[in-house]
Amino acid sequence: MAEFFAKEIILGLTVQEFLLHLLNFVILVVCLYLLLYKPVKKFIKKRSEEYKAAEEKYRNSLKFTEESSRKAEEMLDKAREEAVKIAEEAHALAMVQTQEIIAGAHEEAEEIIKKAVEDSKNAQQNERENFYYSLSGLAVDISEKLLGRELKSSDNDVFIENLVQSLDKKNKEENNA
């Protein structure tokens, strides 16, 4: 058998050398598989999982961003609608307040006019009374000079009474005409 291993079979190698080279090649392949292929495969698998996780995270963040954007748009639309509603309510309230102010001003103007008319009537009445008193004093003076004697207050009262009645009649006739 030693002869069998000593013979050259392939490429100038003996069977023993061929088997040693084959064993070395198998050991080399196993070592390369264990030292390089498995760690590289594990690294590639880990990297691939990281990429998948990053891609999933990106998709989730994209969905979240789109959802947030949609919610923000909805909130903006609601805020715009509310702003329009508030503006309309403020306008309506301003119109009501304007009407109230105008109504209050009209009432105040009417009260001022009524008071002015009343004050005018009171002033006219006071002027009449003052006129009657000055007229009565003048009438007494004229009567005394005409009659040549002093008049008593009872004579004066009757005379004034007649004069006031005649003036009131005259005023009523003027007002009716």
C-alpha positions in Angstrom: 0.0 0.0 0.0 2.9 2.3 0.5 3.5 1.9 -3.1 0.0 3.1 -3.9 0.6 6.4 -2.0 4.0 6.8 -3.5 2.8 6.7 -7.2 2.2 9.9 -9.1 -1.4 10.0 -10.2 -2.4 13.6 -11.0 -0.3 16.5 -12.1 2.9 15.1 -10.7 1.4 14.6 -7.3 1.4 11.5 -5.3 -1.8 10.3 -3.8 -0.5 11.2 -0.4 0.3 14.7 -1.5 -3.0 15.0 -3.3 -4.9 13.9 -0.2 -2.9 16.3 2.0 -3.7 19.2 -0.5 -7.3 18.1 -0.5 -7.4 18.0 3.3 -5.7 21.4 3.4 -8.3 22.7 0.9 -11.2 21.4 3.0 -9.7 22.8 6.2 -9.2 26.1 4.3 -12.8 26.1 3.1 -14.1 25.2 6.6 -11.9 28.0 8.2 -13.0 30.5 5.6 -16.6 29.5 6.1 -16.3 29.8 9.9 -14.1 32.9 10.0 -15.4 34.9 7.0 -18.7 33.6 5.5 -20.7 33.2 8.7 -19.7 36.6 10.3 -20.2 38.3 6.9 -23.5 36.6 6.4 -24.5 37.5 10.0 -23.3 41.1 9.5 -25.3 41.4 6.2 -28.4 39.9 7.8 -28.1 42.3 10.8 -27.5 45.2 8.4 -30.5 44.1 6.3 -32.7 44.0 9.5 -31.4 47.5 10.4 -32.4 48.8 7.0 -35.8 47.2 7.2 -36.3 48.7 10.7 -35.1 52.1 9.5 -37.4 51.8 6.5 -40.3 50.9 8.7 -39.5 53.7 11.1 -39.4 56.1 8.0 -42.8 54.8 6.8 -44.2 55.2 10.3 -42.8 58.7 10.6 -44.1 59.5 7.1 -47.6 58.2 8.1 -47.4 60.2 11.4 -46.3 63.3 9.5 -49.1 62.9 6.9 -51.7 62.3 9.7 -50.3 65.3 11.7 -50.5 67.4 8.6 -54.1 66.3 7.9 -55.0 67.0 11.6 -53.3 70.4 11.3 -55.3 71.2 8.2 -58.5 70.2 9.9 -57.7 72.3 12.9 -56.9 75.3 10.6 -60.2 74.8 8.8 -62.0 74.6 12.1 -60.2 77.7 13.3 -61.1 79.5 10.1 -64.7 78.5 10.4 -64.7 79.6 14.1 -63.0 82.9 13.2 -65.7 83.6 10.6 -68.4 82.6 13.1 -66.9 84.9 15.7 -66.6 87.7 13.2 -70.3 87.3 12.2 -71.3 87.2 15.9 -69.2 90.3 16.6 -70.8 92.0 13.6 -74.3 91.0 14.8 -73.5 92.1 18.3 -72.1 95.4 17.0 -75.3 96.0 15.0 -77.5 95.2 18.0 -75.4 97.6 20.1 -75.6 100.2 17.4 -79.4 99.9 17.3 -79.5 100.1 21.1 -77.3 103.2 21.1 -79.4 104.8 18.4 -82.6 104.0 20.3 -81.1 105.3 23.5 -80.1 108.5 21.7 -83.6 108.9 20.3 -85.1 108.4 23.7 -82.6 110.9 25.2 -83.4 113.4 22.4 -87.1 113.0 23.1 -86.6 113.6 26.8 -84.5 116.7 26.1 -87.2 118.0 23.8 -89.9 117.3 26.3 -87.8 119.0 29.0 -87.1 122.0 26.7 -90.9 122.3 25.9 -91.7 122.0 29.6 -89.0 124.6 30.5 -90.3 126.8 27.8 -93.9 126.5 29.1 -92.6 127.2 32.7 -90.6 130.2 31.5 -93.7 131.5 29.5 -95.9 131.0 32.5 -93.3 132.9 34.7 -93.1 135.7 32.1 -96.9 135.9 32.1 -97.1 136.1 35.9 -94.4 138.8 35.8 -96.2 140.6 33.1 -99.5 140.4 35.1 -97.8 141.7 38.2 -96.2 144.6 36.4 -99.4 145.2 34.4 -101.4 145.3 37.7 -98.9 147.8 39.2 -99.1 149.9 36.1 -102.9 149.7 36.1 -103.1 150.8 39.7 -100.8 153.7 39.0 -102.9 154.7 36.0 -106.2 154.3 37.9 -104.9 156.4 40.8 -103.9 159.2 38.4 -107.2 159.0 36.5 -109.4 158.8 39.5 -107.3 161.1 41.6 -107.5 159.0 44.6 -105.7 156.0 46.1 -107.1 152.5 45.3 -107.6 149.8 47.9 -106.2 146.3 47.3 -109.8 144.9 46.9 -110.4 147.3 44.0 -107.1 146.4 42.6 -107.8 142.6 42.8 -111.1 142.9 40.9 -109.5 145.0 38.2 -106.6 142.6 37.8 -109.0 139.6 37.7 -110.9 141.1 34.8 -107.8 142.1 33.0 -106.3 138.5 33.3 -109.5 136.9 32.1 -109.7 139.2 29.1 -106.0 138.4 28.2 -106.6 134.7 28.7 -109.5 134.9 26.3 -107.5 136.8 23.8 -104.6 134.2 24.0 -107.1 131.3 23.5 -108.5 133.0 20.4 -105.1 133.5 19.0 -104.1 129.9 19.7 -107.3 128.6 18.0 -106.8 130.8 15.0 
